[in-house]
Amino acid sequence: MGLILSLAGRLAGRSALMTRLAGRLVARELRHLKGKPVERQLLVYDLPETQLALANDLRVVDTLLSDRAGTFPKAAALERLLRPLVGGGVFGQPGGDAVKQARRIFLRALVRIPEQRVTGVARELTRAYLADWQRQGQPVAIPSELSRLTIDIVSEASLGGRFSAAEGKRFVELFFAYHQRANPVLLLLGGQAPATQQALVERMGLAAIGAEMRALIRQRFLVPLLEDRPLAERAPFAAALLEAAAMGRGVEVSLAQDEARQTAMLDEIAVMLLAGHETTASVLSWLLWELADAPQEQDTAARLIAAASLGEGQNGDADASQQQAAVDGGKAAARQLAALTQEALRLYPPIAFLLRETTAAVSFRERPICAGGFVVVSPWTLQRHRALWSAPDRFDPGRWLAAEPPPAMAERLAMIPFGYGPRVCPGKRFAEVEMQAILSELLGSCHIARGRGRAPNPLGTLTSRPDYDFRLQVTPRGPG
Ligand code: HEM
């Protein structure tokens, strides 16, 4: 790993081509984390100008993400990498009061979206996608189709609108291209100097992709919002953002004339669309890949979903024991689906690396790390760590269905797919509700199987999404 990092460090920034080559080298190296967890409690690499540490020691993890989170803000490199896409949106911001304020606005807007709305929208759109897949009668390109579906769900539930099919396809293509190029490790190799990092971002060619994506978001979501005040019940997130944008001025301002505020709204809408779709699409893609090779898991889920939906269809004449049976059926199906998503989140956390930087010199496990160094907490390595999990690389949803939770869960930081501390994911509940609804429709009515084609690898750049658009057979389940 050290050798590859130093080779990539020498190539990165020389030209656009060399930068892309360096990105490929690093990504390939990171893929080897699959099945071979980097298990040392603390790994420190000396980079050309600084240091990079990976912490698996749970006390160190706590210090970094929670206890002393103020000393270890999100790395500014991440902000530079995401800026062409999300501008000054909350996700990329290192820390401080501005982030607290942005998170408050984001959370206030998010809690306006009722869970029933997320479930209703997710179920309806999943049924529409399934019908479309059946009409086409071809193996389904799972990662890109799930990306389109989850963008539609997040935008419909929060903004009351969707991309057209052509725009959705283009958006997904662009985002995949962005992912392939945006490699945080390359920025770390370049050191902390803002000008060097900026030059590297330019060599990655992210500006043009980001600009086209932002133009699509502006056209489809921001412009209609500015023209038409959104209904709070159809577009709860957008309505809350508009309120926040108008607040603090004492007068109702015309957003149409206020470019700075429009840009701030565009930034947060971009964060909502990107953080809110890619993560769930990636987890579900990996889950379907695993399930396609586990027909018994699919059958069990389908049976429980069918029993639960019989209960849902009960009329008012049902007696107490029938009503109880319906409630129990619903709970059993929900528990089964939660076990599937938990196991996929454990094995394939979409944000595999949480990147922080040191604002002062520190020492962890008696190893000094310089100020301006980088520290990484990796949900990927923690959630596959042999000291914490039994059979860590095996896809085994049953571990979440036993009477007792897995022993690793005695450690609260052994499973952190949504992060931890003041920057923890605000969309956790949204994601859980959405994933349950999608799976319930999909596994309740269809059977999935692998065809030909190699196993996907995690991309290993911004997220751990599959590195190619693998296809699965999705066929309707017969009755019974
Ligand atoms: C399976 C689904 C998801 C996973 C695994 C996930 C994971 C994460 C993680 C690990 C972080 C923290 C990154 C860090 O500390 O460096 C994060 C941040 C964030 N997530 Fe999620 N996320 C998911 C879905 C969502 C959804 C559905 C939304 C919105 C509806 C969302 C919105 C955000 C936002 C806005 C942030 C940035 C918060 C901040 O910077 O303070 N996420 N997510």
Residues whose N, C-alpha, C, O or C-beta is under 5 A from the ligand:
A	BS01	HEM	V90 F91 M272 A275 G276 T279 T280 V283 P350 I351 L354 L355 I416 P417 F418 G419 P422 R423 V424 C425 P426 G427 F430 A431
